[in-house]
Amino acid sequence: MLDTIKLKYFQGNQFIPDIQNAPMRSQFRGFPILKNCGDIDESVCPTGALKANPLSIDLGKCTLCGACKCESVQFSNYYKLASTSREKLVITEGMTPEEFEKTAVECRKEIRRVFSKSLKLRQVSAAGCNGCEMELNACSNCNFDMGRFGIDFVASPRHADGLVITGPISENMAYALEDCYKSTPDPKIVILAGACAISGGVFQNSSKLNREFLEKYPIDLYIPGCPVHPLTFINGVLDFISKK
């Protein structure tokens, strides 16, 4: 007990006090700012997220690699990128982060009523590279401390309120993913985290993928990134379960 008190005295609070307004380093590539200056080359995008006519970037496909960065395409460090609609992840010319945030995440009354106080999630890596998986693990560390909002990852789908899927969903993981979904009690939610989960990412044209799960079951929340930043994930989930 004495050691705990000493640790608290010397280190203070390690968690980010205001997770919804936390500062982000300037180097972070987040929400894209688009202004067509006529110097756009679609071919530089490895996932086909960039379109020149009309100018747009699909955050569901974008790996935020920065290969398309030019006078027409600049990346801000704005990290609130989640959306309850797949279509709203397509960012068009002139759209601002503030405009995107206003309509991107819609919280239904029943979601807020059931999950706003406590949300337990089972994370499924469906052939992920371990990038998003590591970032999701960081959500529960002493810095981000997602658990203080009642959001936790659990070991079994039978203890979960929903699934967080990472990875492009390979043939080998398709059955396991569906089995995990069916093992999760109703009502439940499904969250896709990362470009690979949302669109297949750089693996979208692979013959070894089986993404039929996404056609059979409803997806409640899309959280872009490659990998997903903890602040992006936590804010996306918080907006989804408690946004007024």
C-alpha positions as CSV (number, residue, x, y, z in Angstrom):
1,M,0.0,0.0,0.0
2,L,2.8,2.4,0.9
3,D,4.6,1.6,-2.4
4,T,1.4,2.4,-4.3
5,I,1.1,5.8,-2.5
6,K,4.7,6.6,-3.3
7,L,4.2,5.7,-6.9
8,K,1.2,7.9,-7.2
9,Y,3.1,10.8,-5.5
10,F,6.2,10.6,-7.8
11,Q,4.5,9.8,-11.1
12,G,1.1,11.6,-10.7
13,N,-1.7,10.7,-13.1
14,Q,-0.3,8.9,-16.1
15,F,-3.6,8.8,-18.1
16,I,-4.7,11.4,-20.6
17,P,-7.2,13.6,-18.6
18,D,-9.4,14.6,-21.5
19,I,-9.3,11.8,-24.0
20,Q,-11.8,13.5,-26.3
21,N,-9.7,16.6,-26.7
22,A,-6.2,15.2,-26.4
23,P,-3.5,16.8,-28.5
24,M,-1.9,14.8,-31.3
25,R,1.6,15.1,-32.6
26,S,1.9,17.2,-35.7
27,Q,3.5,14.3,-37.7
28,F,0.4,12.2,-37.4
29,R,-1.5,11.7,-40.7
30,G,-5.2,12.0,-40.0
31,F,-8.2,13.6,-41.8
32,P,-7.2,14.6,-45.4
33,I,-7.8,18.2,-46.6
34,L,-8.5,18.2,-50.3
35,K,-8.3,21.1,-52.7
36,N,-8.0,20.3,-56.4
37,C,-4.9,22.0,-57.9
38,G,-4.7,19.7,-60.9
39,D,-1.6,17.7,-59.8
40,I,-3.3,14.5,-58.8
41,D,-2.0,11.1,-59.8
42,E,-4.3,8.2,-58.8
43,S,-1.8,5.6,-59.6
44,V,0.4,6.4,-56.5
45,C,-2.3,5.1,-54.2
46,P,-1.7,1.4,-53.3
47,T,-5.3,0.7,-52.4
48,G,-7.3,2.8,-54.9
49,A,-8.5,5.1,-52.1
50,L,-7.6,8.3,-54.1
51,K,-9.9,9.4,-56.9
52,A,-9.1,12.5,-59.1
53,N,-12.4,13.2,-60.7
54,P,-14.1,14.2,-58.6
55,L,-11.3,14.5,-56.0
56,S,-11.9,12.2,-53.0
57,I,-10.2,9.9,-50.6
58,D,-11.9,6.8,-49.2
59,L,-10.8,6.5,-45.6
60,G,-12.0,3.0,-45.5
61,K,-9.3,2.1,-48.1
62,C,-6.7,4.7,-47.2
63,T,-3.6,3.4,-45.4
64,L,-2.5,7.0,-44.6
65,C,0.9,6.2,-46.3
66,G,1.2,9.8,-47.6
67,A,2.2,8.8,-51.1
68,C,-0.5,11.0,-52.5
69,K,0.6,14.1,-50.6
70,C,0.8,17.1,-52.9
71,E,-0.7,20.6,-53.2
72,S,-4.1,19.0,-53.7
73,V,-3.9,16.5,-50.9
74,Q,-2.7,17.5,-47.4
75,F,-3.2,15.5,-44.2
76,S,-4.1,17.2,-41.0
77,N,-3.4,15.6,-37.6
78,Y,-7.2,15.3,-36.8
79,Y,-7.7,11.8,-35.4
80,K,-11.5,11.5,-35.0
81,L,-12.1,9.4,-38.2
82,A,-14.8,6.9,-37.1
83,S,-18.2,6.6,-38.8
84,T,-21.4,4.6,-38.5
85,S,-21.8,4.8,-42.3
86,R,-19.4,3.3,-44.9
87,E,-20.4,5.9,-47.4
88,K,-19.4,8.8,-45.1
89,L,-15.8,7.6,-45.0
90,V,-15.4,9.0,-48.5
91,I,-13.9,12.5,-48.0
92,T,-14.6,15.0,-50.8
93,E,-13.0,18.3,-51.8
94,G,-13.6,21.1,-49.3
95,M,-14.9,18.9,-46.5
96,T,-13.5,20.0,-43.1
97,P,-12.9,17.8,-40.0
98,E,-15.6,19.7,-38.1
99,E,-18.1,19.0,-40.8
100,F,-17.2,15.3,-40.9
101,E,-17.4,14.9,-37.1
102,K,-20.9,16.4,-36.9
103,T,-22.5,13.7,-39.0
104,A,-20.1,10.8,-39.1
105,V,-21.1,8.9,-36.0
106,E,-24.8,8.5,-35.2
107,C,-25.7,7.1,-31.8
108,R,-29.1,5.4,-31.6
109,K,-31.1,5.6,-28.4
110,E,-31.1,1.9,-27.9
111,I,-27.3,1.7,-28.2
112,R,-26.9,4.5,-25.7
113,R,-29.4,2.9,-23.3
114,V,-27.8,-0.6,-23.4
115,F,-24.1,0.0,-23.8
116,S,-23.3,3.5,-22.5
117,K,-22.3,2.4,-19.0
118,S,-20.5,-0.7,-19.9
119,L,-19.2,-2.2,-23.1
120,K,-17.2,-5.4,-23.3
121,L,-15.6,-6.3,-26.6
122,R,-14.1,-9.4,-28.1
123,Q,-11.3,-8.6,-30.6
124,V,-10.9,-10.9,-33.5
125,S,-7.7,-10.8,-35.7
126,A,-8.9,-12.1,-39.0
127,A,-5.5,-12.4,-40.7
128,G,-4.3,-9.1,-39.4
129,C,-0.6,-8.0,-39.6
130,N,-0.6,-7.3,-35.8
131,G,-0.4,-3.5,-36.3
132,C,-4.0,-2.7,-35.4
133,E,-4.0,-5.5,-32.8
134,M,-1.0,-3.8,-31.0
135,E,-2.7,-0.4,-31.1
136,L,-5.9,-1.9,-29.7
137,N,-3.9,-3.4,-26.8
138,A,-2.5,0.1,-26.1
139,C,-6.0,1.4,-25.6
140,S,-6.1,-0.3,-22.2
141,N,-2.6,0.8,-21.0
142,C,-2.1,3.4,-18.3
143,N,-1.8,6.2,-20.9
144,F,-5.1,5.8,-22.7
145,D,-6.9,3.8,-20.0
146,M,-10.0,2.9,-21.9
147,G,-11.4,1.0,-19.0
148,R,-12.2,4.2,-17.1
149,F,-15.1,4.6,-19.6
150,G,-16.4,1.1,-19.0
151,I,-15.0,-0.2,-22.3
152,D,-12.9,-3.3,-22.0
153,F,-11.6,-6.2,-24.2
154,V,-12.6,-9.7,-22.9
155,A,-11.2,-13.1,-23.6
156,S,-14.5,-14.9,-24.6
157,P,-17.2,-13.9,-27.0
158,R,-19.7,-15.3,-24.5
159,H,-18.7,-12.4,-22.2
160,A,-18.8,-9.8,-24.9
161,D,-21.3,-7.2,-26.0
162,G,-19.8,-7.1,-29.5
163,L,-16.8,-7.8,-31.8
164,V,-13.9,-5.7,-33.0
165,I,-12.6,-7.1,-36.2
166,T,-9.1,-6.4,-37.5
167,G,-7.5,-7.8,-40.6
168,P,-8.8,-8.5,-44.2
169,I,-10.6,-11.7,-43.2
170,S,-8.8,-14.6,-44.8
171,E,-10.4,-17.9,-45.9
172,N,-8.8,-19.6,-42.9
173,M,-10.4,-17.1,-40.5
174,A,-13.8,-16.8,-42.1
175,Y,-15.4,-19.7,-40.2
176,A,-13.8,-18.8,-36.9
177,L,-15.0,-15.2,-37.2
178,E,-18.6,-16.3,-37.9
179,D,-18.5,-18.8,-35.0
180,C,-17.3,-16.0,-32.7
181,Y,-20.1,-13.8,-33.9
182,K,-22.7,-16.5,-33.2
183,S,-21.2,-17.1,-29.8
184,T,-21.7,-13.5,-28.8
185,P,-25.1,-13.0,-27.0
186,D,-27.7,-10.6,-28.4
187,P,-27.9,-7.6,-28.5
188,K,-24.4,-7.1,-30.0
189,I,-22.5,-4.7,-32.1
190,V,-19.8,-5.2,-34.8
191,I,-16.9,-2.8,-35.2
192,L,-14.4,-2.9,-38.1
193,A,-11.1,-1.4,-37.1
194,G,-8.5,-0.6,-39.7
195,A,-8.3,-0.3,-43.5
196,C,-7.9,-4.1,-43.9
197,A,-11.1,-4.9,-42.0
198,I,-13.1,-2.2,-43.7
199,S,-12.1,-2.7,-47.3
200,G,-9.3,-5.4,-47.5
201,G,-6.7,-2.7,-47.6
202,V,-3.6,-3.6,-49.6
203,F,-4.9,-7.2,-49.7
204,Q,-8.3,-6.4,-51.2
205,N,-7.6,-8.2,-54.5
206,S,-6.2,-11.3,-52.9
207,S,-7.9,-14.6,-53.8
208,K,-7.3,-15.9,-50.3
209,L,-9.8,-13.6,-48.7
210,N,-13.4,-14.5,-47.8
211,R,-15.3,-11.4,-46.8
212,E,-18.8,-12.9,-47.0
213,F,-19.3,-12.2,-43.3
214,L,-19.6,-8.5,-44.1
215,E,-22.4,-9.2,-46.5
216,K,-24.3,-11.4,-44.1
217,Y,-24.2,-9.3,-40.9
218,P,-24.7,-5.6,-40.1
219,I,-21.7,-3.5,-39.3
220,D,-22.3,-0.8,-36.7
221,L,-19.1,1.2,-36.7
222,Y,-16.1,1.8,-39.0
223,I,-12.9,3.0,-37.6
224,P,-10.2,3.8,-40.2
225,G,-6.4,3.7,-39.9
226,C,-3.4,1.6,-40.8
227,P,-2.9,0.9,-38.0
228,V,-5.8,2.4,-36.0
229,H,-4.6,5.0,-33.4
230,P,-5.8,4.4,-29.8
231,L,-7.3,7.9,-29.8
232,T,-9.2,7.2,-33.0
233,F,-10.6,4.0,-31.6
234,I,-11.6,5.2,-28.2
235,N,-13.2,8.4,-29.4
236,G,-15.1,6.5,-32.1
237,V,-16.5,4.1,-29.6
238,L,-17.3,6.8,-27.1
239,D,-19.2,8.8,-29.7
240,F,-21.0,5.6,-30.8
241,I,-22.3,4.7,-27.4
242,S,-22.9,8.0,-25.8
243,K,-23.0,10.9,-28.3
244,K,-26.0,13.1,-27.7
